[in-house]
Amino acid sequence: MGLGKKIYAWIDERVQLEGLVEFMGKKYVPVHRHSLWYYFGGVSLFLFLIQVVTGILLLLYYKSGEELAFESIQFIMSKVQFGWLIRSIHSWAANLFILSAMIHMFSVFFEKAYRKPREVTWITGMLMFFMALGFGFSGYLLPWNELAFFATKVGTDIAGVVPYIGKPLMTFLRSGSDVTGATLARFFGIHVAVMPGIFTVLLSLHLILVQAQGMSEPMHLENTPEKEKKKMPFFPNFLLRDLLLWLIVLNVLAILAVFFPWELGHKADPFASAPAGIKPEWYFLFMFQTLKYIPAQVFFLDGEVLGILLFGLGGLLWLLVPFWDRKSSRGEQNQAINYVGLFVILYIIVLTIVGWVA
Amino acid sequence: MNQSHRYFFAIVALLMIGTTRLFAQDQCYVCHSAIGDTPSTLFQHDVHFKKEISCAGCHGGNSQMEDQEKAMDKKAGFIGVPKGDLISERCASCHADAAKMKKHGSSLPTNQWEGLKASVHAKLAVSGKEHIVQCSTCHQAHGVVSPKDPSSPVNPLNVVTTCAKCHGNAAFMRSYNPALPVDQLEKYRTSVHGIRNAKGDRKAAECASCHGSHEIRGVHDTKSKVYTTNLPGTCSSCHSNAEYMKEYKIPTDQYERFTKSVHGVALLQKHDLGAPACNSCHGNHGAAPPGLSSVSKVCGTCHALNADLFSSSPHKKAFDERKLPECETCHSNHEIVAASDKLLGVSAEAKCSQCHSTTQNPKGFESAKHMRMLIDSLEISEQHARSLIEEAEQKGMEVGEAKFKLRDVRQARLESRTMVHAFNLPRFTEVVNKGLAATSSVAEEGQQALDEYIYRRVGLGISTLIITVVAVSLYLFIRRYERNQR
């Protein structure tokens, strides 16, 4: 008996791995022309894990505080062995994670994979996506550089416009009336403790549901006889392919981190004026650009308030799509959903490009 | 009595007849001159009296009426002795009215009242009821004469004492501005302007020449003629006027040269209020060129360290003996350009070589040569360190700390430039060595960052290769595994 098999037998004897292997062995993944999209869930998971590992490593040296944050990142990047690599990978992986999660979300949307019985899986996924944006927003401030400072100021200002809850929300986020060292401490706490905790719960639930319910197959395959359906075992076939893609992503990440190291910029100066042409991160750009286009006053509503309400409403509808798209749940084709999804994608892409170029 | 005497008396008689005829109708003057009171006595010499302006012009009432009650009836506009701001307003009723002034044949400007209202003197007096200064404060009330008249209190030869009546009165000035000195007249008397003024030179600058006459603004008022950035222009209004300065036989290009100087550029172009204006070196009320041996003291009010080093250097004695103006010998006076390392050494453009050569003062020659070599090597090593840091930064390396250290290098260069003024080779070498050590540390960090850059690229290449090999192996494994599955 080889060493690997000996170790397996040792573990199996204690935790009954056989049951798990058997379960996974019986689990199949549908194979069809859209199978590629299944991998983005795994890629998102992989990038999240990288975030967790690099985040923990950064925590070993990062110091929160108005007078320490920037300097500690500077120290990480110049003095700590491979600190530059860890920080750069953390920043790049954060962006790729949001991109990958976005692709995963749209693929699920277009495949109508949210339909019964996967409503809860969709909800947990969407909540994680919103949290990913929150991770990005809170993490962006942590280096306490000029761009981060003003982006946070603008971002929290926008949050403050929400009717009724805006002002208290803004004060809560900023830990005061303005963006200060207290805001940094609050964002740090939210970024490294509050959100990871909630995210882990949601992720566990999401993964358990995916495993329990299996991969959703496209609607057009539902009526195909079981024998004619192409499928592959989840373990090890799909998992090995996942692993292959992860290695490619890791390579891309390493190249990005080395060739395009994440800049630190200048330390934030609360008394300086905001740099010209300040923009949020790319994933908020379409919303930021939209707010620019809405007139200051629309009927009796403030333009900015209207914009935020519309985005809020849009987000809520998106979140609740399994509940109002009854047709898909009944197994009927719903082209309207495809048009809505297409419109949203085009809107995000166009406005992001316009915002980037502007 | 000769013929000329006869003509003189005839003119006087004619004038008296004319005046008597005129003021025979001005009952105010008739009565008051009969009493012989001071106002009417003074008024005889007043420029207004000569322009046939009646007492009623300022006091109101009806000067044609013989009856005192009717003449001084308030219904007829009689106001008696004007008080407070009413004094200036009465003056302004004519002096701010171009038509009236023309009618009286005057070509005087009519903006005095506006000027006075905009001036620092127009602030409320301690009584809170009137301006601090009225027209009569400087021009008197009844004996007003042209400023050209030697008896005028605002004549160029008298104006300094007129101003000093208030400005030299410590008790009075304390009520308004306790921080304002009250020794301006005393200082002025020691100045070149004051000495000439005392000798009767009307062209020499007096208070009004620099501060203005009616629109006198506080020195911190940006519109003031003596506000730091306006002062060189004010001085140059006389000192750059070749025709005006002709008789004084001094150059008139100071302002032009000053504007090109490091001080002039800082003050006039960059509006750096800390930069010196004319008065910083020459004094203001006691304005005079600094003496040869006190130049370093004057420059030292700002360049303190340089001045101290120079004063304790062997050059101090040598310069004094040769009557060389201290700082000025190397740095010039009005057209002081930014000092560069080129001033040091023994090249043709260096200042040291003006007195030192291989035959004349050879020890200084060798020191100057050595010092230049040291400061050049410091500059070269700084450039080298800077270029390494810039290259590393351009390549995306984090060199924030090394960049911060570059400040130490710059500081060392500044220190070495200051230390030149000690003209002491060992002390100079010590400072330069400190700078060289700092540059070497920065250069080392820059080089390390560049090495790290290459290391990262190589590391990336290796790791990418390993990951690719693993990925390809995995791909092949999947293919083989799935083939076996079938």
Interface residues (C-beta under 8 A of the other chain):
Chain A: Q74 M77 S78 W84 L85 P236 N237 L240 R241 L243 L244 L247 I248 L250 N251 A254 I255 V258 F259 F260 P261 E263 L264
Chain B: G396 M397 E398 V399 G400 E401 R456 R457 G459 L460 S463 T464 I467 T468 V470 A471 L474 Y475 F477 I478 Y481 E482 Q485
